[in-house]
Every structure is written in structure tokens, then in C-alpha cells.
């Protein structure tokens, strides 16, 4: 019945396609974007949709190299000031002219309390329009990676936002519904035509896109259908109903490739998937242990790390398309250190001894919050971890939820023990260290606080001497690893399934950018 339902959805999507849309790109993955408000959620699939419709001052190519976006050039006029010359003649999809005022508005919107991007550009002190095509960004202190950070700040029209009363980002975690949740008005290569959350999203070609001369894609229409069930996704692909599958099930890669209709692309992703333990709370909310928090004891946290057999996860569940992680900073990111990332073998007996020393000879119980539609194989991995922890006496109740419910739980720190993933927004280790170790970060639900670690994170954010900064990154990575507040699991590799005759360059951040895609002529 599920396969039939998805087929009907895809058929309905194609039925509304006008005759001129000769090249229709139909794609799927297991989960949908969380919102169309690009400043409300800093999440992968949400950014995927954003970059089809909106531009940043600086855009990224599939290899993550930086290229001019809405800014044609930039220069640093002093250690705390960057000046950007903006692209002339650009219009938003509703016909409004793009100016420096829209840049100022967008950055200040992204810094508002309900924005999930405010920490990413926390160094920004002010954004000033010098003239209609010149903007200056002033930082509180020198920021060596500002240009990388702003590639994630998508530019909105001030006039459109004011007209539709969305001058502030959606309060996603409070369940707010605004006009920007289902609508977008950007300057990018595609226009949002239809948004039906968890059902279908349709985008159409923007023939007036400023980048068409350099990237003359020939895609007339994009139809996205979220399909959570792995078997159904593969069935839709092999039946010809899809052109592109972002997350083909690993066990089906050979079958897909041998069909002769599709090609499999692979790449190493700068991501880490991990478990987080709330060690800052006085008492866990999901455990029968009262009056204290088992995770507050480093021996317990270390035991949890020792109990999880990451090699089994990467080989059996991820089928070799993942690298065991001993650290949260992944390969391909500036500051990665292979020695720090080394993962010791699982040791259940050693873990039991540590639990006994900590006063839990019979273990304890706790709930594991896990998404079931965000990371490839997230549900079976969490199920396997439940069994691994049972061997040391930790009795885990698994709570599986879709990403739309799971992420707010983590971001509001309403979890004791959880699965999460982090991919760099900046290709720099500071991004991982800040968002996963800074006490105030919404993505740090461990509530672990280390004053010395936080000093290092703050210091590296303003250090322009590369040698000194790299030493800080190394020390901070070691301190975070040795605190055991996280259980690093693996760095995933990417596998995309694409119909032959459709060229979609694989992106290292696993966020497809269809402006670079082409149908064979």
C-alpha cells in the first residue's frame, strides 16, 4: 500500500507539470525540510531547499569552494571590517530589486533570538549599507573564518518580509506557523511553486537568474517527494519514477548499480554522527536513578563510550560506508587530527568495571532519543546501540521520532541521551567545537561545561595566526574527546543514486545544488 501511495503522489506531481517543462527532475530522500524559513533552522535538508531558491553573498560549488554569489567582490579594510560589492541588476522572484538594504535586513534577521543561525555569525557586530550596492560587515573582533560563515546566510527581500509579516524568523521550537514556513522569495536559480510539508515540494526554473550565463542548467522543474521507507524509495527509483535518490539504502547499492539505469556516486562527507549525554542536569528525567545524574560521573560517560561497538556499526549496518569516529571533528575539515580521531576497540568488561566504580554495579536505566528519518540507518543503529548497552547493564528505552519532533527536543535540551549529527557549515573545526561544546549553544544538549575548553573556543575564533590557532584547535579537540560527554560513532560517506543521462555533481556536504545539474541533450 505504501509503494502504491507514493506512486500516486509522484503521478499527481507529474500531472500538474506544464507542457513546456521538458526536463523534470524528480527526486526523493527519507525526510523533508523542516521549514522554508532559512533563518529558522540550521539543518541540512532545510539548507538544501534554501540554496535552490535563495543566494548568499558568497555561494559554494559542489567541492565546497567559495565563489561570488550576490557579492561580486570583497575585501578586508581593517581587522574587523569587510566590504562587499554587490551584484547589480539582480531581482527577487517577485520582481523586487535586490539592494544592500536586503543584505542588512537579512543579517540582522539571522541574528534575532528565534534564528538558528545566530551563533554561526555571533561575531557580527553590525551590517551597514554604504550605498545601494556596497555593504560593510563589522565584527566584534577579528574573525578568520567570516567568509566561510556567511555562505550560510541566505538573503531575503526586506519588502517581501514586511509585506507578509515575517521580519523575524519563525520560532520553530515553539511550533509557530508563519508565511515564510511554506513560501520563499529569493534570487536563486529556482522559484518555489508549491510546498506541501511531508508530501511534495515543487520548484520551477528561474529564467532570470543572474547566474544562468555561468551555470546554464537545463532543469525546468524539480519535484521532491519524501519517502521514509527504504524499500519504497528503491522501488520508486527502479520503476523509473525518480531520477535521483539522495540516500539510497546501502544494502541496495549493488542492485541499483547493476540495473544499468543508474549510477552510484560516492564521496567522503565532513560529518560526524554521535550520541550525546546530558551530564549537566542534576537528575535525569528518564531514569529511575533519583537525586543524582549518572552521566555527571566521567567514569559512566567513559563506560558508555567503551560499550558501543562502533566497528560493528560501520561494517555491519553502514556496510563499510562510514569511518569509525573517536572525535567530533571529521576528516576534510580544517583542524582534523587523525591521531585524536583514533577509535579504541569496544570493551564491555572494562565498561562494567567503570560502572561499578562509579556506584552502578547493576547499571541504570535511561531513554535514548533517536530520529528515524534524518541520518542513513539512524533507526537500526539506535536499535543496535540499545543491545550493546544492555551488555553492561544500562537498560535503554528507545524513543524514535521524525526529525521535526526530534530536533526541537535536542535544541531545547529536553533530552537525557540522544543521537545527533553535525556537518560543518564552514569547513573549519571551530564550527564543530563551538556548536557542540559551547554551553549556550542550542546544539549542545549535553550541558557539559568546561571553562578552559570554552576559553580555547573563544580564543580560536579571533586568532589570525594560523599556527597558534591550529594549536588551540588541537588542544580543544583533545579536551572535548577526553571529557567523554559525547559518544562519537562514525563519519559517514555519501552515496547518491542518479539516473543515467542526468548529471548531478555530488556535493561534499551532501546538500545537492541543482544549479549545477544537467540533463543530457
C-alpha positions as CSV (number, residue, x, y, z in Angstrom):
1,X,0.0,0.0,0.0
2,X,2.9,2.4,0.8
3,X,4.5,1.9,-2.6
4,X,1.1,2.5,-4.3
5,X,0.6,5.7,-2.3
6,X,4.0,7.1,-3.2
7,X,3.4,6.2,-6.9
8,X,0.1,8.1,-6.8
9,X,1.9,11.1,-5.2
10,X,4.6,11.1,-7.9
11,X,2.0,10.6,-10.6
12,X,0.0,13.6,-9.3
13,X,3.1,15.7,-9.2
14,X,3.8,14.9,-12.8
15,X,0.2,15.6,-13.8
16,X,0.5,19.2,-12.8
17,X,3.7,19.7,-14.9
18,X,3.0,22.1,-17.8
19,X,4.0,21.1,-21.3
20,X,6.9,23.4,-21.5
21,X,8.7,21.7,-18.6
22,X,10.6,19.2,-20.7
23,X,13.2,18.4,-18.1
24,X,11.6,17.5,-14.8
25,X,14.0,16.4,-12.1
26,X,12.1,14.0,-9.7
27,X,14.0,13.2,-6.5
28,X,13.5,11.8,-3.0
29,X,15.1,11.1,0.3
30,X,13.8,9.8,3.6
31,X,13.0,13.2,5.2
32,X,11.6,16.6,4.4
33,X,13.0,20.1,5.0
34,X,11.9,21.3,8.5
35,X,10.7,24.7,7.2
36,X,11.1,27.1,4.3
37,X,12.3,29.8,6.6
38,X,16.0,29.6,6.0
39,X,16.9,31.5,9.2
40,X,14.7,29.4,11.5
41,X,16.7,26.1,11.2
42,X,20.3,25.4,10.6
43,X,19.7,21.8,9.3
44,X,20.9,20.0,6.2
45,X,17.7,19.3,4.3
46,X,16.4,22.8,5.1
47,X,19.6,24.3,3.7
48,X,19.3,22.0,0.6
49,X,15.9,23.6,-0.3
50,X,17.2,27.1,0.6
51,X,20.1,27.1,-1.8
52,X,17.9,26.2,-4.7
53,X,15.8,29.3,-4.2
54,X,18.0,31.8,-2.4
55,X,21.6,33.1,-2.7
56,X,24.1,34.1,-0.1
57,X,26.7,36.9,-0.6
58,X,29.2,34.1,-1.2
59,X,28.0,30.7,-2.6
60,X,29.7,27.3,-2.7
61,X,30.4,25.0,-5.5
62,X,29.9,21.2,-5.1
63,X,33.5,20.8,-3.9
64,X,32.6,23.5,-1.2
65,X,35.0,26.1,-2.7
66,X,33.7,29.6,-2.4
67,X,32.5,31.6,-5.4
68,X,30.8,35.0,-5.8
69,X,27.1,35.0,-5.1
70,X,25.2,38.2,-4.5
71,X,28.6,39.8,-3.8
72,X,30.9,40.1,-6.8
73,X,33.9,41.0,-4.8
74,X,35.0,41.6,-1.2
75,X,38.0,43.0,0.7
76,X,39.1,43.5,4.3
77,X,39.5,47.2,5.1
78,X,40.7,46.6,8.6
79,X,41.0,43.6,11.0
80,X,37.3,44.0,12.0
81,X,35.7,45.2,8.7
82,X,34.8,43.5,5.4
83,X,33.5,45.4,2.5
84,X,31.3,43.7,-0.2
85,X,30.5,45.0,-3.6
86,X,27.0,43.7,-4.6
87,X,25.8,42.3,-8.0
88,X,23.9,44.9,-10.0
89,X,20.6,44.2,-11.8
90,X,19.5,41.3,-9.6
91,X,15.8,40.8,-8.9
92,X,13.9,38.7,-6.4
93,X,11.4,36.2,-7.8
94,X,8.6,38.7,-7.2
95,X,10.3,41.3,-9.2
96,X,11.6,43.5,-6.4
97,X,15.2,44.8,-6.9
98,X,17.9,43.4,-4.8
99,X,19.9,46.1,-2.9
100,X,22.2,46.5,0.1
101,X,19.2,47.1,2.3
102,X,18.1,43.5,1.8
103,X,21.5,42.3,2.9
104,X,21.4,44.4,6.1
105,X,17.9,43.2,6.8
106,X,18.8,39.5,6.3
107,X,21.8,39.5,8.5
108,X,20.0,41.3,11.3
109,X,17.1,38.9,10.9
110,X,19.6,36.0,11.2
111,X,20.9,37.4,14.4
112,X,17.4,37.6,16.1
113,X,16.6,35.3,19.1
114,X,14.4,32.9,17.1
115,X,17.1,32.4,14.4
116,X,19.0,29.1,14.5
117,X,21.9,30.8,12.7
118,X,22.6,33.5,15.3
119,X,25.5,31.5,16.8
120,X,27.1,31.0,13.4
121,X,27.5,34.7,12.9
122,X,27.8,35.7,16.5
123,X,31.0,37.6,15.7
124,X,29.0,40.2,13.6
125,X,28.6,43.5,15.4
126,X,26.8,45.4,12.7
127,X,26.0,45.4,9.0
128,X,25.9,48.7,7.2
129,X,24.7,49.8,3.7
130,X,27.3,52.2,2.3
131,X,25.3,52.7,-0.9
132,X,22.8,50.6,-2.8
133,X,25.5,48.1,-4.0
134,X,28.0,48.2,-1.1
135,X,27.8,46.6,2.3
136,X,30.2,46.6,5.2
137,X,30.2,43.9,7.9
138,X,31.8,44.9,11.1
139,X,32.8,42.2,13.6
140,X,33.3,42.4,17.4
141,X,36.8,41.1,16.9
142,X,38.9,39.7,14.0
143,X,37.1,36.7,12.6
144,X,39.4,34.5,10.5
145,X,36.5,32.4,9.1
146,X,33.8,35.0,8.5
147,X,33.8,34.4,4.7
148,X,33.0,30.7,5.4
149,X,30.3,31.5,7.9
150,X,28.4,33.9,5.7
151,X,28.0,31.3,3.0
152,X,25.1,30.0,5.1
153,X,23.2,33.3,5.4
154,X,20.6,33.4,2.7
155,X,19.4,36.8,1.6
156,X,15.7,37.7,1.8
157,X,13.8,40.7,0.5
158,X,13.0,43.2,3.2
159,X,9.9,44.4,1.3
160,X,8.6,40.8,0.9
161,X,9.2,40.0,4.6
162,X,7.5,43.2,5.7
163,X,4.5,42.6,3.4
164,X,4.0,39.1,4.8
165,X,4.8,39.9,8.4
166,X,7.9,37.7,8.6
167,X,10.5,40.2,9.6
168,X,11.5,37.8,12.4
169,X,12.4,34.1,11.9
170,X,9.8,31.5,12.7
171,X,10.0,30.3,16.2
172,X,10.4,26.7,15.1
173,X,10.7,25.0,18.5
174,X,7.5,26.7,19.7
175,X,5.6,25.4,16.7
176,X,5.0,28.8,15.2
177,X,3.4,28.9,11.7
178,X,4.2,31.9,9.6
179,X,4.0,32.8,5.9
180,X,7.7,32.0,5.5
181,X,7.2,28.4,6.6
182,X,5.6,27.5,3.3
183,X,6.8,30.3,1.0
184,X,10.1,31.6,-0.3
185,X,11.1,34.6,-2.4
186,X,14.8,34.5,-3.3
187,X,17.1,35.5,-6.1
188,X,18.3,31.9,-6.8
189,X,18.1,29.5,-9.8
190,X,14.7,28.1,-8.9
191,X,11.4,29.5,-7.7
192,X,9.3,27.8,-5.1
193,X,5.9,26.9,-6.7
194,X,4.3,24.5,-4.2
195,X,5.1,23.4,-0.7
196,X,3.1,20.6,1.0
197,X,5.2,19.6,4.0
198,X,5.9,15.8,4.2
199,X,4.1,15.3,0.9
200,X,5.6,17.3,-2.1
201,X,7.6,20.3,-2.9
202,X,7.8,21.7,-6.4
203,X,10.2,24.3,-7.8
204,X,10.4,25.8,-11.3
205,X,13.3,27.3,-13.3
206,X,14.0,31.0,-12.7
207,X,14.9,32.1,-16.3
208,X,16.1,35.4,-15.0
209,X,18.6,34.0,-12.5
210,X,21.8,36.1,-12.6
211,X,24.0,33.0,-12.7
212,X,22.5,31.4,-15.8
213,X,25.3,32.7,-18.0
214,X,28.0,30.8,-16.0
215,X,25.8,27.8,-14.9
216,X,23.3,27.3,-17.8
217,X,21.4,24.4,-16.3
218,X,18.5,22.9,-18.3
219,X,16.2,21.8,-15.5
220,X,12.7,23.2,-15.9
221,X,11.1,21.8,-12.8
222,X,12.1,20.0,-9.6
223,X,9.6,17.7,-7.8
224,X,10.6,16.4,-4.3
225,X,8.8,13.6,-2.5
226,X,9.9,12.5,0.9
227,X,9.7,8.7,1.2
228,X,10.7,7.4,4.6
229,X,10.5,3.6,3.9
230,X,13.8,2.4,2.3
231,X,12.3,-0.3,0.2
232,X,9.7,2.1,-1.1
233,X,12.4,4.6,-2.1
234,X,14.3,2.0,-4.0
235,X,11.1,0.7,-5.7
236,X,10.2,4.2,-6.8
237,X,13.7,4.7,-8.2
238,X,13.9,1.4,-10.1
239,X,10.4,1.8,-11.5
240,X,11.6,5.0,-13.2
241,X,9.5,7.3,-11.0
242,X,12.6,9.1,-9.7
243,X,15.7,10.5,-11.3
244,X,17.7,11.0,-8.1
245,X,17.9,9.4,-4.7
246,X,19.8,11.3,-2.1
247,X,20.1,8.4,0.4
248,X,19.8,5.0,-1.3
249,X,19.8,2.2,1.2
250,X,23.3,0.8,1.5
251,X,22.2,-2.8,1.1
252,X,20.7,-1.9,-2.3
253,X,23.6,0.0,-3.9
254,X,24.8,-3.0,-5.9
255,X,21.3,-3.8,-7.0
256,X,20.7,-0.2,-8.2
257,X,24.0,0.0,-10.0
258,X,23.5,-3.4,-11.7
259,X,20.2,-2.3,-13.1
260,X,22.1,-0.5,-15.8
261,X,19.8,2.5,-15.4
262,X,21.5,4.3,-12.6
263,X,25.0,5.3,-11.5
264,X,26.2,5.5,-7.9
265,X,28.4,8.4,-6.8
266,X,30.4,8.2,-3.6
267,X,32.3,10.8,-1.6
268,X,33.7,11.3,1.9
269,X,31.4,13.7,3.9
270,X,32.7,16.2,6.6
271,X,30.1,14.9,9.1
272,X,30.1,13.1,12.4
273,X,27.2,11.1,13.8
274,X,27.3,10.7,17.6
275,X,25.4,10.2,20.9
276,X,25.2,13.0,23.5
277,X,24.8,12.5,27.2
278,X,23.3,15.2,29.4
279,X,25.9,15.5,32.2
280,X,24.9,19.0,33.4
281,X,21.5,18.1,34.7
282,X,21.2,17.3,38.5
283,X,18.9,14.4,37.8
284,X,18.0,12.6,34.6
285,X,14.3,12.9,33.7
286,X,14.0,9.5,32.1
287,X,15.8,7.4,34.7
288,X,14.8,5.7,37.9
289,X,18.0,6.9,39.5
290,X,16.9,9.8,41.7
291,X,18.9,12.6,43.4
292,X,21.8,12.3,41.0
293,X,22.8,12.1,37.4
294,X,24.8,9.0,36.3
295,X,26.2,11.0,33.3
296,X,27.7,13.6,35.7
297,X,30.4,11.0,36.5
298,X,33.1,10.8,33.9
299,X,33.6,7.1,34.6
300,X,30.0,6.5,33.5
301,X,30.5,8.5,30.4
302,X,33.7,6.7,29.6
303,X,31.9,3.4,30.1
304,X,29.2,4.4,27.6
305,X,31.9,5.1,25.1
306,X,33.6,1.8,25.7
307,X,30.4,-0.2,25.4
308,X,29.4,0.9,21.9
309,X,31.0,-1.3,19.3
310,X,31.5,1.3,16.5
311,X,33.3,-1.1,14.3
312,X,30.3,-3.4,14.2
313,X,28.1,-0.4,13.3
314,X,30.3,0.8,10.5
315,X,30.8,-2.7,9.0
316,X,27.5,-4.4,9.5
317,X,24.9,-1.6,9.4
318,X,26.7,1.0,7.4
319,X,28.3,-1.7,5.2
320,X,31.7,-0.1,5.2
321,X,30.4,3.3,4.0
322,X,31.5,5.0,7.2
323,X,34.7,5.6,9.2
324,X,34.8,4.9,13.0
325,X,35.0,8.2,14.9
326,X,36.9,8.9,18.1
327,X,36.4,12.6,17.9
328,X,33.7,15.0,16.7
329,X,35.9,16.9,14.1
330,X,35.7,14.9,10.9
331,X,38.1,14.4,8.0
332,X,38.1,17.1,5.4
333,X,37.7,19.9,8.0
334,X,40.5,22.3,8.8
335,X,41.8,21.1,12.2
336,X,41.1,17.4,11.8
337,X,43.7,15.3,13.5
338,X,43.8,11.6,12.7
339,X,45.6,10.7,15.9
340,X,42.8,12.3,18.0
341,X,40.2,10.6,15.9
342,X,41.5,7.1,16.6
343,X,38.7,4.9,18.0
344,X,39.7,2.3,20.7
345,X,38.1,-1.2,20.4
346,X,34.9,-1.8,22.3
347,X,35.5,-3.2,25.8
348,X,32.3,-4.3,27.6
349,X,34.1,-5.8,30.6
350,X,36.2,-2.6,31.1
351,X,32.9,-0.6,30.9
352,X,31.3,-2.8,33.5
353,X,34.2,-2.2,35.9
354,X,34.0,1.6,35.4
355,X,30.2,1.5,36.1
356,X,30.8,-0.5,39.3
357,X,33.5,2.0,40.4
358,X,31.0,4.8,39.8
359,X,28.4,3.1,42.1
360,X,26.3,1.4,39.4
361,X,27.3,-2.3,39.5
362,X,23.9,-3.2,38.1
363,X,23.8,-0.4,35.6
364,X,20.9,2.0,35.4
365,X,18.0,2.9,33.0
366,X,17.7,5.8,30.6
367,X,15.8,6.8,27.4
368,X,17.6,7.3,24.1
369,X,16.0,9.8,21.8
370,X,16.7,9.0,18.2
371,X,15.5,10.3,14.8
372,X,14.1,7.8,12.3
373,X,14.2,9.9,9.1
374,X,17.4,12.0,9.3
375,X,20.6,10.0,9.1
376,X,21.0,7.0,6.9
377,X,20.2,3.9,9.0
378,X,19.6,6.0,12.1
379,X,16.8,3.7,13.4
380,X,18.7,0.4,13.1
381,X,21.9,2.0,14.5
382,X,20.0,3.2,17.6
383,X,18.4,-0.3,18.0
384,X,21.8,-1.9,17.9
385,X,23.2,0.5,20.5
386,X,20.3,-0.5,22.8
387,X,21.6,-4.1,22.7
388,X,25.3,-3.0,23.1
389,X,24.5,-1.0,26.3
390,X,22.4,-3.8,27.7
391,X,25.6,-5.9,27.9
392,X,26.9,-3.6,30.5
393,X,23.7,-3.3,32.4
394,X,22.4,0.0,31.0
395,X,18.8,-0.6,30.2
396,X,17.8,1.8,27.3
397,X,14.3,2.6,26.3
398,X,14.4,3.8,22.7
399,X,12.2,6.7,21.6
400,X,12.1,7.0,17.8
401,X,10.7,10.2,16.3
402,X,10.8,12.1,13.0
403,X,13.3,14.9,12.7
404,X,10.6,17.5,13.1
405,X,10.0,16.3,16.6
406,X,13.4,15.1,17.5
407,X,15.5,18.2,16.7
408,X,13.4,20.6,18.9
409,X,13.8,18.2,21.8
410,X,17.5,18.4,21.4
411,X,17.6,22.1,20.8
412,X,15.6,22.9,23.9
413,X,17.7,20.4,25.9
414,X,14.7,18.3,26.8
415,X,16.7,15.0,26.5
416,X,19.0,12.9,28.6
417,X,20.6,10.8,25.9
418,X,20.3,11.4,22.2
419,X,21.6,10.8,18.6
420,X,22.7,13.8,16.6
421,X,24.9,14.7,13.7
422,X,27.0,17.6,12.8
423,X,28.4,18.6,9.4
424,X,30.5,21.7,9.0
425,X,28.9,24.9,7.8
426,X,32.4,26.5,7.4
427,X,34.9,23.6,6.6
428,X,36.6,24.7,9.9
429,X,36.9,22.8,13.2
430,X,35.7,25.8,15.2
431,X,32.2,25.2,13.9
432,X,32.1,21.7,15.4
433,X,33.7,22.8,18.6
434,X,31.6,25.8,19.2
435,X,28.2,24.3,18.4
436,X,28.9,21.1,20.3
437,X,30.8,22.4,23.3
438,X,29.8,26.0,24.0
439,X,27.4,25.9,27.0
440,X,24.9,28.4,25.4
441,X,24.8,26.6,22.0
442,X,21.3,25.2,21.2
443,X,23.0,22.2,19.6
444,X,24.9,21.3,22.8
445,X,22.3,19.3,24.8
446,X,24.9,17.6,26.9
447,X,25.0,20.7,29.1
448,X,28.7,19.8,29.7
449,X,30.6,22.9,30.7
450,X,34.4,23.2,30.7
451,X,35.6,26.8,31.3
452,X,39.1,26.1,29.8
453,X,37.6,24.5,26.7
454,X,35.3,27.4,26.2
455,X,38.2,29.8,26.5
456,X,40.0,28.0,23.8
457,X,37.0,28.0,21.5
458,X,36.5,31.8,22.0
459,X,40.2,32.5,21.5
460,X,40.5,30.5,18.3
461,X,37.5,32.4,16.9
462,X,39.6,35.6,16.8
463,X,43.1,34.3,16.3
464,X,44.6,35.2,12.9
465,X,47.9,33.5,13.5
466,X,47.4,30.1,11.8
467,X,50.0,28.2,13.8
468,X,48.6,29.4,17.1
469,X,45.1,28.8,16.0
470,X,45.8,25.3,14.9
471,X,47.3,24.5,18.3
472,X,44.2,25.8,20.0
473,X,42.0,23.6,17.8
474,X,44.1,20.5,18.7
475,X,44.0,21.2,22.4
476,X,40.3,21.9,22.3
477,X,39.6,18.7,20.3
478,X,41.6,16.6,22.9
479,X,39.8,18.2,25.8
480,X,36.4,17.6,24.3
481,X,37.3,14.0,23.4
482,X,38.6,13.3,26.9
483,X,35.5,14.7,28.6
484,X,33.5,11.8,27.1
485,X,30.3,13.9,27.1
486,X,29.7,12.5,23.6
487,X,30.0,9.0,22.2
488,X,31.4,9.6,18.7
489,X,30.0,7.0,16.3
490,X,31.2,7.5,12.7
491,X,32.0,9.8,9.9
492,X,29.6,8.8,7.1
493,X,30.4,8.5,3.4
494,X,28.0,9.8,0.8
495,X,26.3,7.6,-1.8
496,X,24.0,9.1,-4.4
497,X,21.9,7.2,-7.0
498,X,21.3,9.1,-10.2
499,X,19.6,8.1,-13.4
500,X,22.0,7.8,-16.4
501,X,21.6,10.9,-18.6
502,X,21.1,13.1,-15.5
503,X,24.3,14.7,-14.2
504,X,24.2,15.9,-10.6
505,X,27.7,16.6,-9.2
506,X,28.0,15.1,-5.8
507,X,28.5,17.7,-3.1
508,X,30.8,17.0,-0.2
509,X,28.3,18.4,2.4
510,X,25.6,16.0,1.0
511,X,23.4,19.0,0.1
512,X,22.6,18.8,-3.6
513,X,22.7,22.1,-5.6
514,X,20.7,21.6,-8.7
515,X,22.0,24.8,-10.4
516,X,25.0,22.5,-11.3
517,X,22.8,19.6,-12.6
518,X,22.2,18.9,-16.2
519,X,20.0,16.6,-18.3
520,X,21.9,15.1,-21.2
521,X,20.9,16.7,-24.5
